[in-house]
């Protein structure tokens, strides 16, 4: 067991959420942290420099993204052990969600380096609230796999559940993703585009209605979050195959066996012992 604590002579790493678009959507605590750290590690120095200039903050910047993860993460660890403090930011939103931040946190835990995750903007939560769909339980899929078969299986499993499904998507892949969703089921959908920015737009409707309304890929711009309503309990397929797919999906998302048993029991109203047997089957297969 590890309990991370401040260590004498060592610095600290701060994961700082930044605005999705509107530069005023930043917490006082994040601003204070950016003003006091020694360095800022960011995805794109040009994007972060715009934010820092807006608040008249001057700090040394260096790039930290998936293409230089190994060298940049080692630099962060070395600086911290030298007593320096570092703020880690993404271009927008909370670092650690769909960027290398999560991998850095694993390294910090291994190295027993203290870090803090500050609260702040997240497109995931904002889109969920905008959708009006159930916030009690939801599945966040992030950006879908590029492999067509993996993507199709993930969508099929996720859409055959009672949980709200949230997806990040790039403009040039949006139409293809909506078409793949429609092949599985015409689902109540909220399309959130450019959240908090001047051209913010939220579209509501069935998947086919959204497809008809958005035109072509060339017309779609900006950051996009899709939110799909979960199946009603009466609509759920209760075959053993559907339950096995759900168990496999939740295992793939890193949930514990106890969490999986609880979620699948609530979703399909089947006995907990039966779910535990499925988990054992997955383990031995």
VMD Tcl script that draws the C-alpha trace (Angstrom):
set ca {
  {0.00 0.00 0.00}
  {1.18 3.51 -0.86}
  {0.15 6.82 0.63}
  {1.60 9.74 -1.31}
  {2.82 12.58 0.88}
  {4.93 15.69 0.38}
  {8.59 14.73 0.68}
  {11.27 17.07 2.00}
  {13.18 18.68 -0.84}
  {10.86 17.38 -3.53}
  {8.43 19.43 -5.57}
  {4.87 18.61 -6.55}
  {2.82 18.08 -9.72}
  {-0.54 19.80 -10.19}
  {-3.06 18.65 -12.79}
  {-4.87 21.86 -13.73}
  {-8.11 21.91 -15.76}
  {-8.25 24.72 -18.33}
  {-11.22 26.31 -20.14}
  {-12.94 24.38 -22.91}
  {-13.22 27.59 -24.91}
  {-14.32 30.56 -22.85}
  {-11.16 31.77 -21.12}
  {-13.20 32.97 -18.13}
  {-14.12 29.39 -17.22}
  {-11.14 28.82 -14.95}
  {-11.05 28.45 -11.20}
  {-9.28 30.83 -8.84}
  {-7.33 27.87 -7.48}
  {-6.04 26.95 -10.94}
  {-4.96 30.54 -11.56}
  {-3.19 30.65 -8.21}
  {-1.41 27.39 -9.00}
  {-0.31 28.56 -12.45}
  {1.09 31.71 -10.85}
  {3.13 29.82 -8.24}
  {4.55 26.75 -10.06}
  {8.03 26.71 -11.60}
  {7.05 25.14 -14.94}
  {3.95 24.41 -17.01}
  {3.80 21.17 -19.03}
  {1.23 21.44 -21.82}
  {-0.04 19.73 -24.96}
  {0.50 22.74 -27.22}
  {2.59 25.66 -25.95}
  {0.79 28.07 -28.31}
  {-2.62 27.22 -26.85}
  {-1.43 27.46 -23.25}
  {0.51 30.67 -23.93}
  {-2.74 32.30 -25.09}
  {-4.36 31.42 -21.75}
  {-1.39 32.57 -19.66}
  {-1.11 35.84 -21.58}
  {-4.82 36.50 -21.01}
  {-4.20 36.32 -17.24}
  {-0.78 37.98 -17.44}
  {1.04 34.92 -16.14}
  {4.62 34.31 -17.28}
  {6.04 30.82 -16.77}
  {8.48 28.56 -18.62}
  {6.54 26.12 -20.82}
  {7.49 22.76 -22.28}
  {5.51 20.32 -24.42}
  {3.96 17.20 -22.94}
  {1.85 15.04 -25.27}
  {1.47 11.47 -26.51}
  {4.29 11.80 -29.05}
  {6.95 12.79 -26.50}
  {5.44 11.09 -23.45}
  {8.55 9.15 -22.43}
  {11.02 12.04 -22.48}
  {8.58 14.64 -21.14}
  {7.38 12.47 -18.25}
  {10.98 11.74 -17.23}
  {11.67 15.48 -17.32}
  {8.69 16.09 -15.01}
  {9.87 13.42 -12.58}
  {13.44 14.75 -12.57}
  {12.35 18.36 -12.03}
  {10.08 17.33 -9.18}
  {12.88 15.45 -7.43}
  {14.98 18.61 -7.76}
  {12.35 20.48 -5.77}
  {10.50 22.12 -8.67}
  {6.72 22.31 -8.96}
  {4.98 21.63 -12.28}
  {1.48 22.34 -13.53}
  {0.23 19.85 -16.12}
  {-2.46 21.14 -18.47}
  {-4.20 19.91 -21.61}
  {-5.33 22.20 -24.43}
  {-8.81 22.22 -22.91}
  {-10.60 20.53 -20.03}
  {-9.24 18.23 -17.34}
  {-5.82 16.60 -17.94}
  {-5.91 12.85 -17.42}
  {-9.05 12.34 -19.53}
  {-8.22 11.21 -23.07}
  {-4.63 12.46 -22.90}
  {-1.32 11.19 -21.46}
  {-2.14 12.61 -18.02}
  {-3.41 9.25 -16.80}
  {-0.12 7.55 -17.73}
  {1.83 10.26 -15.94}
  {-0.20 9.72 -12.78}
  {0.74 6.02 -12.85}
  {4.42 6.99 -13.01}
  {4.06 9.50 -10.18}
  {2.46 6.85 -7.98}
  {5.30 4.42 -8.80}
  {7.89 7.07 -7.97}
  {5.93 8.10 -4.85}
  {5.83 11.72 -6.01}
  {3.03 13.81 -4.50}
  {0.50 15.33 -6.90}
  {-2.85 17.08 -6.80}
  {-5.74 16.99 -9.26}
  {-7.63 20.28 -9.27}
  {-11.36 20.42 -10.09}
  {-12.54 22.30 -13.14}
  {-13.97 22.20 -16.68}
  {-14.75 18.87 -18.36}
  {-16.64 18.42 -21.65}
  {-17.73 14.98 -20.43}
  {-19.76 16.31 -17.49}
  {-21.01 19.41 -19.30}
  {-22.40 17.36 -22.20}
  {-24.00 14.85 -19.83}
  {-25.90 17.64 -18.07}
  {-26.90 19.27 -21.36}
  {-28.32 15.98 -22.67}
  {-30.99 15.65 -20.01}
  {-30.42 11.89 -20.01}
  {-29.86 9.87 -16.84}
  {-26.84 10.96 -14.84}
  {-27.18 8.12 -12.33}
  {-25.00 5.75 -14.33}
  {-23.16 6.40 -17.56}
  {-20.46 4.86 -19.73}
  {-17.72 7.16 -21.02}
  {-16.12 5.67 -24.14}
  {-13.83 8.61 -24.96}
  {-12.57 8.52 -28.55}
  {-13.64 5.29 -30.25}
  {-11.05 2.77 -31.53}
  {-9.88 3.27 -35.12}
  {-10.25 -0.46 -35.86}
  {-13.69 -0.96 -37.40}
  {-14.40 -4.31 -35.71}
  {-13.30 -3.09 -32.27}
  {-15.39 0.05 -32.70}
  {-18.48 -1.91 -33.77}
  {-18.20 -4.32 -30.82}
  {-17.69 -1.51 -28.32}
  {-20.71 0.42 -29.63}
  {-22.91 -2.68 -29.69}
  {-22.06 -3.59 -26.12}
  {-22.44 -0.05 -24.82}
  {-25.75 0.61 -26.58}
  {-27.23 -2.64 -25.27}
  {-27.22 -1.25 -21.71}
  {-29.43 1.04 -19.63}
  {-26.59 3.51 -19.16}
  {-26.17 6.88 -20.85}
  {-23.25 6.60 -23.30}
  {-20.82 9.50 -23.86}
  {-18.41 9.65 -26.81}
  {-15.78 12.15 -27.92}
  {-15.53 12.46 -31.70}
  {-13.58 14.39 -34.33}
  {-15.56 16.34 -36.96}
  {-14.25 14.31 -39.91}
  {-15.36 11.02 -38.29}
  {-18.71 12.19 -36.91}
  {-20.97 11.14 -39.79}
  {-19.40 7.69 -39.99}
  {-19.84 7.21 -36.21}
  {-23.50 8.30 -36.32}
  {-24.11 5.90 -39.21}
  {-22.56 3.04 -37.23}
  {-24.73 3.90 -34.23}
  {-27.81 3.99 -36.46}
  {-27.01 0.51 -37.78}
  {-27.26 -0.76 -34.21}
  {-30.23 1.34 -33.08}
  {-31.89 4.71 -33.71}
  {-31.23 6.18 -30.28}
  {-32.19 9.45 -28.55}
  {-29.08 11.57 -29.08}
  {-27.61 14.89 -27.97}
  {-24.80 16.31 -30.09}
  {-22.79 18.95 -28.23}
  {-20.41 21.02 -30.34}
  {-17.94 23.75 -29.34}
  {-19.10 23.77 -25.70}
  {-18.65 27.16 -23.95}
  {-17.40 28.77 -27.17}
  {-19.04 31.49 -29.26}
  {-20.47 28.97 -31.76}
  {-21.71 26.50 -29.13}
  {-24.49 24.27 -30.41}
  {-26.49 21.42 -28.86}
  {-28.72 19.32 -31.13}
  {-31.38 16.96 -29.77}
  {-33.19 14.18 -31.64}
  {-33.03 10.61 -32.83}
  {-29.75 9.54 -34.40}
  {-31.20 9.68 -37.92}
  {-32.56 13.18 -37.31}
  {-29.14 14.38 -36.16}
  {-27.55 12.86 -39.26}
  {-29.96 14.63 -41.59}
  {-29.48 17.97 -39.87}
  {-25.69 18.25 -39.86}
  {-24.99 17.99 -43.60}
  {-21.55 16.82 -44.72}
  {-18.24 16.31 -42.95}
  {-16.91 19.48 -44.60}
  {-19.55 21.56 -42.81}
  {-18.80 20.22 -39.31}
  {-16.31 22.14 -37.20}
  {-15.03 22.09 -33.62}
  {-14.88 19.75 -30.64}
  {-17.79 17.29 -30.47}
  {-19.28 15.23 -27.65}
  {-22.07 12.74 -28.38}
  {-24.47 11.65 -25.63}
  {-26.78 8.67 -26.22}
  {-29.71 7.74 -24.04}
  {-29.57 4.32 -22.39}
  {-32.05 1.59 -23.17}
  {-35.21 1.42 -21.14}
  {-35.32 -1.69 -18.96}
  {-38.25 -3.05 -20.94}
  {-36.13 -2.90 -24.10}
  {-33.09 -4.66 -22.72}
  {-32.05 -7.95 -24.24}
  {-31.72 -10.39 -21.38}
  {-30.06 -13.23 -23.29}
  {-26.93 -14.74 -21.80}
  {-24.93 -13.32 -24.74}
  {-26.01 -9.77 -23.90}
  {-25.04 -10.22 -20.26}
  {-21.68 -11.70 -21.22}
  {-21.02 -8.74 -23.53}
  {-21.79 -6.32 -20.72}
  {-19.47 -8.18 -18.32}
  {-16.70 -8.10 -20.94}
  {-17.22 -4.37 -21.58}
  {-17.07 -3.45 -17.89}
  {-13.96 -5.57 -17.39}
  {-12.36 -3.75 -20.30}
  {-13.11 -0.42 -18.60}
  {-11.12 -1.57 -15.56}
  {-13.99 -2.02 -13.07}
  {-13.55 -4.36 -10.12}
  {-15.50 -7.62 -9.91}
  {-17.63 -6.19 -7.09}
  {-18.55 -3.13 -9.21}
  {-19.35 -5.33 -12.22}
  {-21.61 -7.62 -10.17}
  {-23.54 -4.63 -8.81}
  {-23.97 -2.90 -12.19}
  {-24.96 -6.03 -14.14}
  {-27.36 -7.09 -11.38}
  {-29.10 -3.71 -11.51}
  {-29.16 -3.65 -15.31}
  {-30.47 -7.15 -15.99}
  {-32.07 -8.09 -12.67}
  {-30.30 -11.45 -12.52}
  {-28.76 -13.18 -9.52}
  {-25.37 -12.05 -8.27}
  {-24.06 -15.63 -8.09}
  {-24.80 -16.10 -11.79}
  {-22.78 -12.97 -12.59}
  {-19.90 -14.18 -10.43}
  {-19.86 -17.44 -12.42}
  {-19.66 -15.43 -15.64}
  {-16.70 -13.52 -14.22}
  {-14.97 -16.79 -13.38}
  {-15.68 -18.02 -16.90}
  {-14.13 -14.86 -18.39}
  {-11.09 -15.29 -16.15}
  {-10.43 -18.88 -17.26}
  {-11.26 -18.43 -20.95}
}
mol new
graphics top color blue
foreach p $ca { graphics top sphere $p radius 0.5 }
foreach p [lrange $ca 0 end-1] q [lrange $ca 1 end] { graphics top cylinder $p $q radius 0.2 }
display resetview
